[in-house]
Amino acid sequence: MLGFLGSLVAGSMTAVGAIPVLFGRIPSRATRDLSLGFAAGVMLAASFFSLIIPALDAAEIRYVNEAAPAAIVCVAILLGMGAVALMNEKLPHEHFSTGREGPEAASLRRVWLFIIAITIHNFPEGLAVGVGFGADGVSGGMPLAIGIGLQNAPEGLAVAVSLLGEGYSKVRAWGIAALTGMVEPIGGLLGAGIITISEPLLPWGLAFAAGAMLYVISHEIIPETHRSGHQNKATLGLAIGLVIMLFLDVWLG
């Protein structure tokens, strides 16, 4: 239940972040890139301090061989990255800037291509929150929920602004942006359930979720922040997000 509720709150931040479009107050592209850079820093810190390090700790409890925990975590990270890469390759979807990717899907409406793309990226985030709560309760899941919630706010705004550019009304753009975050509770419930049922899967689940998040950071968020010439602002945002998330993780747990 904590995994579901935590990922639900984090996913709902997409709706909160998109609220400015309802009032016509759209931040500049530089400000949006700064916010997305901040989000990347938050997710990067969360991947290591809230997922990878706890995965190593969990594996060390079960395996005496010193190489085994590191090998398990490395393999699970690569599996997480590979799973999201496979979804990115096989599912038809379309990015706001680079256009259509994946198999041809002419029968799908443009808006659903957008939603599929965002779903690919949001599902592993919900999975990470669920795994965190399933592994260590509030102390394990709360930093992740806060970090991913902070990341979802600028993402929701970016989705709504892009839909406005495609001719959608303010209310409809906000509604679709809000909807994209609702896949996260599904991932959260799945992640928490798997970890709760099978404790031996704990290090695998934590590292898998970390790998999925790292793929999203590298493949989507950072390139998007550098596309319009605001690399310095995006890097500043990343640095601030990383240290704030590090502080929260140490402070809360």
Buried (B, 14 or more C-beta within 10 A) or exposed (E): EBBBBBBBBBBBBBBBBBBBBEEEEBBEBBBBBBBBBBBBBBBBBBBBBBBBBBBBBBBBEEBEEEEBBBEBBEBBBEBBBBBBBEBBEEBBBBBBEEEBBBEEBEEBEEBBBBBBBBBBBBBBBBBBBBBBBBBBEBBBBBBBBBBBBBBBBBBBBBBBBBBBEEEBEBEBBBBBBBBBBBBBBBBBBBBBBBBBEEEEBBBBBBBBBBBBBBBBBEBBBBEBBBBBEBBEBBBBBBEBBBEBBBEBBEEEB
